[in-house]
Amino acid sequence: METLINKAKASGIIAFDFSDYRPTTEIVELDIKDHLFMGMIVKEKEFKDSISQIDFSFYYEKAVAIICSTEAIIPPWAYMLLMEKLAPYAVYADLNNAETVLLDLWKRRLTYADLKRYKDQKVVIRASTHYDPALYLLVTGLLKPIVKSLMYGEIGLPKVIFKK
């Protein structure tokens, strides 16, 4: 009887999966348009009155993607006023759409992650079209100084990117 050997397991390659580092914080968008005069103009008194009506506790422990869905020109003080109101509640806020905020938070999690378990290991970054290429760029920079080799794809058939 012939014994089957799992060559992938025997290779000593360990997988790095971006889903392990995906942010869990809920991301919501706040559209400034709803607080502009006629949806287009920032009038200080009207803007302040409008945002004073917002229940900012809704943003508790959420990431806020601040957008303006019109072509309005928003003065910097308006963003500052919004942040002052969001600060006690939101864990993160940025002037981007929800997709970009998610990517930024993901990059932060990777940047501050404890990657010691990959030290001196053969590591393959799992291939997936669901992840932004910026994540692959970042993780390559983070892992290259500490890993023995870095690959892309799947454990059974990886593409070698770097070897010490």
QUIURWO-V626933 format. One line per field, one symbol per residue. psi: psi as a letter, one per 20 degrees, with the letter a starting at -180 (. if undefined). burial: + if it has 9 or more other ideal C-beta (glycine too) atoms within 8 Angstrom, else -. A space follows every 10 residues. Layout:
BEGIN
psi: ???
burial: ???
END
This chain:
BEGIN
psi: pppppnhghh hjpqqpphhi jpqipppqqo ohhijqpkjh popgghgggg hiipniihjp krppoprojr kqopqhhghg gghhhhgigq iqqqmrrhgh gggghghggg hjqojhiipk roppopppii qphhhggghg hhhgiiqgqp rqcqhhmqpp hqp.
burial: ---------- --++-+-+-- --+-+-++++ -++--++--- -+----++-+ +--+-+-++- -+++++++-- -+-+---++- +++-++--++ -+++-+-+-+ ++++++++++ ----+--+-- ++++++---- ----++-+++ -+++-++-++ +++----+-- -+--
END
